[in-house]
């Protein structure tokens, strides 16, 4: 292998492009410890040392070579599936002291499905786990992990099947937020064997920013501490997505968590202080159908429906039967039954709109919008004009006329974008600023976690 690399270096040095490369006499191979079927190191085996691999001079970006059809980059020979060692694809040109992430041939062992299932079922808390390798690879592909500028937060990775799939798919930086100490040791061991692509934090994403002050102990945590410890700075709202979050929304409090997160989004609080955080969450099929319900569907068109559709581009990425997920021993395999279909978990992308705060809506007046939507959708068969006249007497007809809406329209028949337009008109109105609704908002601005 060293002779082949040396020949490539010599050819590059003699090329007509006048570029000079400093060759090294040899490239040191990284030594990986043999792994058992669930990814842990075998005691007494050789240990994976921190690697100082080079960057290709022909690399299209920092640390990730471009391997197109015309690429002549040599590949390391692949071992047989029975071998416990993984060969690395080393660069032909080595530069002393530079490190790079895993290349697309550095596949981590996902472990045996049976062992991952066993470990997941030993969890004492009520959780669902993703242990199917094919499903994990599909989820990883949807996240487009090769974007070097995006950090991926994985919520409660458990045995780490999705964690390794994200790294295998080329993720540059994965932050595993694990709330159960039982899974931390193996995740931290994996972290120690990599070159910074994985960071493990004892934290439950869905317990970020608890109500109240004082000292907070893991797995609860304040988002400013999490982001500061990770070195992630605030970005402008119109910038690209800085963080992608992936995980399974806890079943027993789906609606409450969705409300909490959308309130934080509009007020630019919690994680949304740092920019347009994209959520990629598995949620129950019935909650997804409510999330995507349309005006006129009176049973399911709710305040959180309007707020999420107003704030985000929502995309269904995948539907997977409940049976594909492993549940802890205290849970049933299927979701609760009801009027809506609920046979699947739905992987849903919630990407905040870059123009959300570009037409008069601000984090400061967003609380007013939240209260307005909440009151309008509390009773969906009430005439909208009656609500408007309650907040600002005799202004309902004028506002509806300006918007081109009929005076007998019901609150459950108004589209999310129409509610946003209505709020913008009311916010500019002198009568509205003196109304009962506005006074109530002032009383609520100092409260946290309302609704």
VOKE-249556 format. One line per 2 residues: their letters; for each residue x, y, z of C-alpha. Coordinates in nm, 2 decimals, decimal comma. Layout:
BEGIN
a = X:Y:Z; ...
This chain:
BEGIN
xx = 0,00:0,00:0,00; 0,29:0,24:0,09
xx = 0,46:0,17:-0,25; 0,14:0,25:-0,44
xx = 0,09:0,57:-0,25; 0,45:0,67:-0,31
xx = 0,41:0,61:-0,69; 0,10:0,84:-0,69
xx = 0,30:1,11:-0,51; 0,59:1,08:-0,76
xx = 0,35:1,12:-1,05; 0,19:1,42:-0,90
xx = 0,52:1,58:-0,84; 0,62:1,54:-1,20
xx = 0,29:1,66:-1,34; 0,28:1,97:-1,57
xx = 0,05:2,17:-1,34; 0,36:2,30:-1,15
xx = 0,21:2,21:-0,81; 0,45:2,08:-0,55
xx = 0,35:1,82:-0,30; 0,55:1,71:0,00
xx = 0,56:1,34:0,02; 0,60:1,13:0,33
xx = 0,79:0,80:0,34; 0,48:0,62:0,46
xx = 0,13:0,67:0,59; 0,04:0,53:0,93
xx = -0,27:0,32:0,93; -0,51:0,37:1,21
xx = -0,57:0,06:1,43; -0,93:-0,02:1,51
xx = -1,01:-0,24:1,80; -1,23:-0,54:1,71
xx = -1,59:-0,48:1,79; -1,85:-0,72:1,92
xx = -2,20:-0,74:1,76; -2,33:-0,42:1,92
xx = -2,03:-0,20:1,85; -1,83:-0,21:2,18
xx = -1,46:-0,28:2,19; -1,34:-0,63:2,27
xx = -1,14:-0,62:2,59; -0,77:-0,67:2,54
xx = -0,78:-0,59:2,17; -0,59:-0,31:2,00
xx = -0,73:0,03:2,05; -0,83:0,28:1,78
xx = -0,59:0,57:1,81; -0,68:0,93:1,73
xx = -0,62:0,97:1,36; -0,43:1,25:1,19
xx = -0,53:1,19:0,83; -0,46:1,43:0,55
xx = -0,68:1,63:0,33; -0,67:1,57:-0,04
xx = -0,54:1,85:-0,26; -0,83:1,77:-0,49
xx = -1,09:1,78:-0,22; -1,40:1,98:-0,30
xx = -1,44:2,10:0,06; -1,28:2,08:0,40
xx = -1,22:1,72:0,49; -1,46:1,55:0,24
xx = -1,30:1,43:-0,09; -1,49:1,46:-0,41
xx = -1,53:1,11:-0,55; -1,69:1,16:-0,89
xx = -1,68:0,91:-1,17; -1,35:1,05:-1,30
xx = -1,18:1,05:-0,96; -0,86:0,85:-0,95
xx = -0,83:0,85:-0,58; -0,70:0,50:-0,46
xx = -0,93:0,30:-0,22; -0,82:0,09:0,06
xx = -0,90:-0,28:0,01; -1,22:-0,38:0,19
xx = -1,22:-0,67:0,43; -1,46:-0,95:0,44
xx = -1,78:-0,92:0,65; -1,64:-1,16:0,90
xx = -1,33:-0,95:0,98; -1,35:-0,74:1,29
xx = -1,11:-0,48:1,16; -1,22:-0,19:0,93
xx = -0,97:-0,06:0,67; -0,95:0,31:0,62
xx = -0,94:0,50:0,29; -0,63:0,71:0,32
xx = -0,55:1,01:0,11; -0,28:0,99:-0,15
xx = -0,12:1,31:-0,03; -0,06:1,35:0,34
xx = -0,02:1,69:0,51; 0,12:1,67:0,85
xx = -0,11:1,77:1,14; -0,44:1,79:0,95
xx = -0,74:1,58:1,04; -1,05:1,49:0,84
xx = -1,38:1,34:0,92; -1,47:0,98:0,83
xx = -1,48:0,92:0,46; -1,76:0,74:0,28
xx = -1,58:0,41:0,32; -1,53:0,43:0,70
xx = -1,85:0,24:0,78; -1,91:0,18:1,15
xx = -2,06:-0,15:1,26; -2,43:-0,10:1,36
xx = -2,42:-0,41:1,57; -2,65:-0,71:1,58
xx = -3,03:-0,62:1,58; -3,10:-0,87:1,85
xx = -2,85:-0,72:2,09; -2,97:-0,36:2,02
xx = -3,33:-0,47:2,08; -3,23:-0,63:2,41
xx = -3,05:-0,32:2,53; -3,33:-0,10:2,43
xx = -3,59:-0,31:2,62; -3,39:-0,28:2,94
xx = -3,46:0,10:2,95; -3,66:0,17:3,26
xx = -3,83:0,49:3,12; -4,11:0,50:2,87
xx = -3,94:0,53:2,53; -3,94:0,41:2,18
xx = -3,61:0,32:2,00; -3,50:0,30:1,64
xx = -3,29:-0,01:1,60; -3,37:-0,12:1,24
xx = -3,06:-0,06:1,03; -3,25:0,00:0,71
xx = -3,48:0,25:0,87; -3,18:0,42:1,03
xx = -3,01:0,46:0,69; -3,33:0,60:0,54
xx = -3,36:0,86:0,81; -3,00:0,95:0,77
xx = -3,04:1,01:0,40; -3,34:1,24:0,46
xx = -3,13:1,46:0,68; -2,87:1,52:0,41
xx = -2,59:1,49:0,67; -2,30:1,58:0,44
xx = -2,35:1,95:0,48; -2,04:2,06:0,67
xx = -2,21:2,37:0,81; -2,50:2,19:0,98
xx = -2,49:2,04:1,32; -2,72:1,74:1,39
xx = -2,88:1,70:1,73; -2,99:1,34:1,78
xx = -3,25:1,31:2,06; -3,21:1,01:2,29
xx = -3,01:0,78:2,06; -3,02:0,48:2,29
xx = -2,81:0,20:2,14; -2,68:0,44:1,88
xx = -2,80:0,27:1,56; -2,90:0,60:1,40
xx = -2,60:0,77:1,54; -2,37:0,54:1,35
xx = -2,58:0,56:1,04; -2,55:0,94:1,04
xx = -2,18:0,91:1,07; -2,17:0,65:0,80
xx = -2,37:0,88:0,57; -2,11:1,15:0,61
xx = -2,23:1,37:0,90; -1,96:1,61:0,99
xx = -2,09:1,68:1,34; -2,34:1,48:1,54
xx = -2,44:1,58:1,90; -2,60:1,28:2,08
xx = -2,83:1,42:2,35; -2,90:1,11:2,57
xx = -3,11:1,15:2,88; -3,05:0,79:3,02
xx = -2,72:0,72:3,19; -2,75:0,36:3,09
xx = -2,67:0,44:2,72; -2,40:0,71:2,79
xx = -2,10:0,48:2,84; -2,12:0,31:2,50
xx = -2,19:0,64:2,33; -1,90:0,81:2,50
xx = -1,67:0,52:2,40; -1,77:0,56:2,04
xx = -1,71:0,94:2,08; -1,35:0,87:2,20
xx = -1,27:0,66:1,89; -1,36:0,94:1,65
xx = -1,20:1,26:1,54; -1,46:1,50:1,67
xx = -1,75:1,40:1,45; -1,95:1,29:1,76
xx = -2,02:1,47:2,08; -2,22:1,31:2,36
xx = -2,41:1,52:2,61; -2,62:1,39:2,91
xx = -2,93:1,58:2,81; -3,29:1,52:2,71
xx = -3,38:1,76:2,42; -3,74:1,75:2,52
xx = -3,66:1,87:2,87; -3,47:2,18:2,76
xx = -3,56:2,50:2,93; -3,77:2,38:3,22
xx = -4,01:2,63:3,37; -3,87:2,82:3,67
xx = -3,52:2,91:3,77; -3,26:2,77:4,01
xx = -3,01:2,49:3,95; -3,11:2,24:3,69
xx = -2,96:1,89:3,68; -2,92:1,66:3,37
xx = -3,11:1,54:3,18; -3,29:1,87:3,21
xx = -3,08:2,16:3,08; -3,11:2,52:2,97
xx = -3,05:2,57:2,60; -2,81:2,86:2,64
xx = -2,58:2,63:2,84; -2,61:2,36:2,58
xx = -2,53:2,58:2,29; -2,25:2,77:2,47
xx = -2,08:2,45:2,57; -2,10:2,33:2,21
xx = -1,97:2,66:2,08; -2,28:2,73:1,86
xx = -2,35:3,10:1,82; -2,67:3,28:1,74
xx = -2,74:3,34:1,37; -2,97:3,57:1,18
xx = -3,32:3,43:1,12; -3,27:3,45:0,74
xx = -2,95:3,25:0,75; -2,93:2,88:0,66
xx = -3,05:2,62:0,91; -2,77:2,59:1,17
xx = -2,90:2,28:1,35; -3,11:1,99:1,25
xx = -3,28:1,79:1,53; -3,38:1,43:1,48
xx = -3,56:1,20:1,72; -3,89:1,04:1,83
xx = -4,14:1,27:2,01; -4,24:1,12:2,34
xx = -4,58:0,98:2,30; -4,74:1,06:2,63
xx = -4,71:1,44:2,58; -4,69:1,50:2,21
xx = -4,94:1,78:2,20; -4,79:1,97:2,49
xx = -4,44:1,94:2,34; -4,56:2,06:2,00
xx = -4,73:2,36:2,17; -4,42:2,44:2,38
xx = -4,19:2,43:2,08; -4,41:2,64:1,85
xx = -4,45:2,91:2,12; -4,07:2,92:2,16
xx = -4,04:2,95:1,78; -4,26:3,25:1,75
xx = -4,10:3,42:2,05; -3,75:3,33:1,94
xx = -3,68:3,17:2,27; -3,51:2,85:2,37
xx = -3,32:2,69:2,08; -3,48:2,93:1,84
xx = -3,26:3,21:1,98; -2,99:3,06:1,77
xx = -3,17:3,06:1,44; -3,40:2,85:1,23
xx = -3,37:2,52:1,40; -3,51:2,24:1,18
xx = -3,70:1,96:1,34; -3,71:1,61:1,19
xx = -3,93:1,42:1,43; -4,12:1,09:1,44
xx = -4,47:1,18:1,57; -4,78:0,96:1,59
xx = -5,00:0,94:1,28; -5,30:1,09:1,45
xx = -5,10:1,40:1,57; -4,96:1,44:1,22
xx = -5,31:1,44:1,07; -5,42:1,70:1,31
xx = -5,10:1,90:1,24; -5,19:1,90:0,87
xx = -5,57:1,94:0,90; -5,74:2,21:0,69
xx = -6,00:2,48:0,77; -6,34:2,33:0,80
xx = -6,22:2,01:0,96; -6,37:2,13:1,29
xx = -6,27:1,83:1,50; -5,90:1,86:1,43
xx = -5,83:2,21:1,32; -5,66:2,35:1,63
xx = -5,44:2,64:1,75; -5,12:2,43:1,72
xx = -5,23:2,34:1,37; -5,25:2,70:1,26
xx = -4,94:2,81:1,44; -4,72:2,53:1,29
xx = -4,85:2,58:0,94; -4,80:2,95:0,97
xx = -4,44:2,92:1,10; -4,30:2,63:0,90
xx = -4,27:2,44:0,58; -4,40:2,10:0,68
xx = -4,30:1,79:0,49; -4,39:1,42:0,55
xx = -4,06:1,23:0,49; -4,17:0,88:0,58
xx = -4,43:0,67:0,75; -4,33:0,36:0,94
xx = -4,55:0,11:1,13; -4,53:0,12:1,51
xx = -4,40:-0,24:1,51; -4,07:-0,13:1,35
xx = -3,98:0,05:1,67; -3,87:-0,12:1,99
xx = -4,06:-0,01:2,30; -3,95:-0,03:2,66
xx = -4,11:-0,30:2,87; -4,37:-0,06:3,01
xx = -4,51:0,04:2,67; -4,74:-0,13:2,42
xx = -4,61:-0,18:2,07; -4,89:0,01:1,89
xx = -5,02:0,36:1,94; -5,35:0,45:2,11
xx = -5,66:0,41:1,89; -5,90:0,69:1,82
xx = -6,11:0,85:1,55; -5,81:0,91:1,33
xx = -5,58:0,64:1,18; -5,29:0,58:1,41
xx = -5,10:0,28:1,27; -4,77:0,45:1,19
xx = -4,51:0,69:1,32; -4,46:0,97:1,08
xx = -4,12:1,13:1,02; -4,20:1,50:0,97
xx = -3,97:1,79:0,88; -4,06:2,12:1,03
xx = -3,84:2,39:0,88; -3,91:2,75:1,00
xx = -3,99:2,99:0,72; -3,71:3,24:0,65
xx = -3,96:3,52:0,59; -4,17:3,46:0,90
xx = -4,06:3,78:1,07; -4,04:4,00:0,76
xx = -4,39:4,15:0,75; -4,45:4,32:1,09
xx = -4,44:4,01:1,31; -4,16:4,03:1,57
xx = -4,07:3,82:1,87; -4,20:4,11:2,08
xx = -4,55:4,11:1,95; -4,57:3,74:1,88
xx = -4,72:3,68:2,22; -5,03:3,88:2,10
xx = -5,06:3,66:1,79; -5,04:3,34:2,00
xx = -5,32:3,46:2,23; -5,53:3,57:1,94
xx = -5,50:3,23:1,76; -5,56:3,04:2,08
xx = -5,88:3,23:2,16; -6,01:3,21:1,80
xx = -5,96:2,83:1,78; -6,09:2,75:2,13
xx = -6,44:2,74:1,97; -6,42:2,68:1,59
xx = -6,79:2,73:1,51; -6,80:3,09:1,64
xx = -6,83:3,38:1,40; -6,50:3,56:1,36
xx = -6,67:3,90:1,35; -6,80:3,84:1,70
xx = -6,44:3,78:1,83; -6,31:4,09:1,65
xx = -6,59:4,31:1,79; -6,52:4,17:2,14
xx = -6,15:4,28:2,12; -6,22:4,60:1,94
xx = -6,59:4,71:1,93; -6,73:4,78:1,59
xx = -6,41:4,71:1,41; -6,50:4,36:1,28
xx = -6,68:4,46:0,96; -6,40:4,69:0,86
xx = -6,13:4,43:0,91; -6,31:4,15:0,73
xx = -6,39:4,38:0,44; -6,03:4,49:0,41
xx = -5,93:4,12:0,40; -6,21:4,02:0,16
xx = -6,37:3,78:0,40; -6,74:3,73:0,44
xx = -6,89:3,86:0,77; -7,04:3,52:0,86
xx = -6,71:3,33:0,83; -6,64:3,10:1,13
xx = -6,31:3,09:1,31; -6,26:2,73:1,21
xx = -6,28:2,83:0,84; -5,99:3,08:0,84
xx = -5,66:2,98:0,69; -5,33:3,02:0,87
xx = -5,21:3,29:0,63; -5,54:3,48:0,68
xx = -5,49:3,48:1,05; -5,14:3,62:1,01
xx = -5,28:3,89:0,78; -5,56:3,97:1,03
xx = -5,31:4,00:1,31; -5,09:4,24:1,10
xx = -5,40:4,47:1,04; -5,51:4,46:1,40
xx = -5,16:4,53:1,53; -5,15:4,85:1,33
xx = -5,49:4,96:1,46; -5,51:5,22:1,73
xx = -5,84:5,07:1,86; -5,68:4,73:1,90
xx = -5,40:4,85:2,11; -5,65:4,97:2,37
xx = -5,86:4,66:2,36; -5,92:4,40:2,63
xx = -5,71:4,14:2,45; -5,41:4,37:2,44
xx = -5,44:4,44:2,81; -5,46:4,07:2,89
xx = -5,15:4,01:2,68; -4,96:4,26:2,89
xx = -5,05:4,06:3,20; -4,92:3,74:3,04
xx = -4,59:3,86:2,90; -4,41:3,79:3,23
xx = -4,55:3,44:3,26; -4,36:3,14:3,12
xx = -4,51:2,83:2,98; -4,87:2,95:2,96
x = -5,12:2,76:2,74
